[in-house]
Amino acid sequence: MTEPGAPREGDARLQGRTVVVIGGSSGIGRETARLARGEGADVVLVGRDPGRLRDAASDVGATRTEAFDATDPERLQRFFEGVPGRIDHVMVTAGSNYYARLADVDFAEAQRQVEEHLWLPIRIARAAAGRMPAGGSLVFMGGTGARRPGLGLVVSSPLTVALPALVAVLALELAPVRANLIAAGFVDTALSARLLGDRLERRREQLRGSLPIGRVVQPDDVAALAVQLMVSTAVTGATFDVDGGQQFVSGA
């Protein structure tokens, strides 16, 4: 029996739904927005840069954009209060990685990482949940690379480990709204290109030769899972790895 309010077989799976993508101007967020729009959703994009948001909205067919820093609690609350109608799904890709040895930790940057990876999901969950129907979902992004202890991971490793526990608790706190986590390894995005510079192609070749899937993970690989989690109404509190097997390969 089809769950009330769920898309029927043969329908666009997100027809009539509103999907908010925080961090939606590029990379994984942008591809998730594109795929959700292709499935019939009305898409709202959030990001810091108004120009990049306008470009993304035009590219994916978003119905609305909001440019602000999502780590600003008051602005975040006003945003969710201002979205008309109900919000069915929220995808959160905002945030960055930070690697530093203990002696070199910039505590201001470390605090920003805690804000992005811990407090931001909590604030979004509290602000969005009251606007969401039963079966709606929050989809958060994490990673797999910092699960193994290593030098330079004094900030990123504890945050990586904390996210699955947080999402599991949110699944209970928010029920019947759902919460899930996608943990990615290296994804071939513009951000990766900026971080690696002239080392990008070498990294791609390394991963093509070492990953079990024989290729590099792309943003649309992650987006496909994000949309599936939106429409799979029996899934909550779970963490799904999308890294092509990178965590199982020594040195990858």
KAMO-V642381 format. One record per residue. N is the residue number from 1. SS is DSSP state (alpha for helix, beta for strand, coil for the rest). PHI is phi in whole degrees, 0 to 359 (none if undefined). D_FIRST is the distance of its C-alpha to the first C-alpha in whole Angstrom. Layout:
BEGIN
N_SS_PHI_D_FIRST, N_SS_PHI_D_FIRST
END
This chain:
BEGIN
1_coil_none_0, 2_coil_286_4, 3_coil_296_6, 4_coil_305_9, 5_coil_88_12, 6_coil_279_10, 7_coil_299_12, 8_coil_280_10, 9_coil_304_11, 10_coil_97_15, 11_coil_281_16, 12_coil_298_18, 13_coil_291_16, 14_coil_242_18, 15_coil_303_19, 16_coil_80_20, 17_coil_266_20, 18_beta_252_24, 19_beta_243_25, 20_beta_260_28, 21_beta_243_30, 22_beta_266_33, 23_coil_93_35, 24_coil_262_34, 25_coil_274_37, 26_coil_201_38, 27_alpha_56_36, 28_alpha_298_33, 29_alpha_299_32, 30_alpha_297_33, 31_alpha_292_31, 32_alpha_296_28, 33_alpha_299_29, 34_alpha_297_29, 35_alpha_291_26, 36_alpha_297_24, 37_alpha_297_26, 38_alpha_295_25, 39_coil_268_21, 40_coil_101_22, 41_coil_284_23, 42_beta_275_26, 43_beta_248_28, 44_beta_245_31, 45_beta_256_33, 46_beta_235_36, 47_beta_193_39, 48_coil_275_42, 49_coil_259_44, 50_alpha_300_44, 51_alpha_296_45, 52_alpha_295_42, 53_alpha_295_40, 54_alpha_299_41, 55_alpha_298_41, 56_alpha_295_37, 57_alpha_299_36, 58_alpha_294_38, 59_alpha_292_37, 60_alpha_260_33, 61_coil_81_33, 62_coil_292_32, 63_coil_268_32, 64_beta_200_34, 65_beta_229_36, 66_beta_221_38, 67_beta_257_41, 68_coil_193_42, 69_coil_275_42, 70_coil_294_39, 71_coil_279_41, 72_coil_276_42, 73_alpha_300_41, 74_alpha_292_42, 75_alpha_294_41, 76_alpha_297_37, 77_alpha_298_37, 78_alpha_297_38, 79_alpha_299_36, 80_alpha_295_33, 81_alpha_292_34, 82_alpha_268_35, 83_coil_289_32, 84_coil_289_31, 85_coil_72_27, 86_coil_272_24, 87_coil_247_24, 88_coil_271_21, 89_beta_216_22, 90_beta_232_26, 91_beta_249_27, 92_beta_241_31, 93_coil_245_33, 94_coil_297_36, 95_coil_126_39, 96_coil_221_42, 97_coil_257_43, 98_coil_221_46, 99_coil_238_49, 100_beta_200_52, 101_coil_292_54, 102_alpha_308_55, 103_alpha_294_58, 104_alpha_252_57, 105_coil_298_54, 106_coil_271_54, 107_alpha_291_53, 108_alpha_294_52, 109_alpha_292_50, 110_alpha_298_48, 111_alpha_295_48, 112_alpha_297_46, 113_alpha_295_44, 114_alpha_298_43, 115_alpha_299_42, 116_alpha_289_40, 117_alpha_263_38, 118_alpha_240_38, 119_alpha_290_38, 120_alpha_299_37, 121_alpha_302_33, 122_alpha_294_34, 123_alpha_294_35, 124_alpha_297_32, 125_alpha_301_29, 126_alpha_290_31, 127_alpha_287_32, 128_alpha_272_28, 129_alpha_302_26, 130_coil_291_27, 131_coil_262_26, 132_coil_250_23, 133_coil_278_19, 134_coil_304_17, 135_coil_89_15, 136_coil_296_18, 137_beta_213_21, 138_beta_248_24, 139_beta_238_25, 140_beta_253_29, 141_beta_250_31, 142_beta_227_34, 143_beta_215_36, 144_coil_249_36, 145_coil_295_40, 146_coil_262_41, 147_coil_290_40, 148_coil_275_43, 149_coil_301_46, 150_coil_193_49, 151_coil_296_51, 152_coil_89_51, 153_beta_251_47, 154_coil_297_49, 155_coil_262_46, 156_alpha_287_43, 157_alpha_295_43, 158_alpha_298_42, 159_alpha_290_40, 160_alpha_299_38, 161_alpha_289_37, 162_alpha_288_37, 163_alpha_299_34, 164_alpha_301_31, 165_alpha_294_32, 166_alpha_298_32, 167_alpha_294_28, 168_alpha_297_27, 169_alpha_292_29, 170_alpha_299_27, 171_alpha_300_24, 172_alpha_280_25, 173_alpha_296_27, 174_alpha_265_24, 175_coil_311_21, 176_coil_271_18, 177_coil_290_20, 178_beta_258_20, 179_beta_220_23, 180_beta_219_24, 181_beta_232_27, 182_beta_254_28, 183_beta_252_32, 184_beta_253_33, 185_coil_266_37, 186_coil_292_39, 187_coil_237_37, 188_coil_280_40, 189_coil_247_40, 190_alpha_298_43, 191_alpha_297_43, 192_alpha_300_44, 193_alpha_297_46, 194_alpha_294_48, 195_alpha_290_48, 196_alpha_268_49, 197_alpha_58_51, 198_alpha_285_53, 199_alpha_268_52, 200_alpha_299_48, 201_alpha_296_49, 202_alpha_298_50, 203_alpha_294_47, 204_alpha_300_45, 205_alpha_297_47, 206_alpha_300_47, 207_alpha_289_43, 208_alpha_302_43, 209_alpha_276_45, 210_alpha_245_44, 211_coil_288_40, 212_coil_303_38, 213_coil_279_36, 214_coil_74_39, 215_coil_204_39, 216_coil_269_39, 217_coil_291_35, 218_coil_251_35, 219_alpha_304_33, 220_alpha_289_31, 221_alpha_297_30, 222_alpha_289_29, 223_alpha_299_27, 224_alpha_299_25, 225_alpha_290_24, 226_alpha_302_24, 227_alpha_292_21, 228_alpha_298_19, 229_alpha_292_19, 230_alpha_294_19, 231_alpha_266_15, 232_coil_271_14, 233_coil_284_13, 234_coil_265_13, 235_coil_254_17, 236_coil_204_20, 237_coil_74_23, 238_coil_256_24, 239_beta_243_27, 240_beta_242_26, 241_beta_271_30, 242_beta_229_31, 243_coil_224_34, 244_coil_66_34, 245_coil_88_36, 246_alpha_302_39, 247_alpha_292_39, 248_alpha_262_39, 249_coil_251_42, 250_coil_298_46, 251_coil_83_47, 252_coil_278_44
END
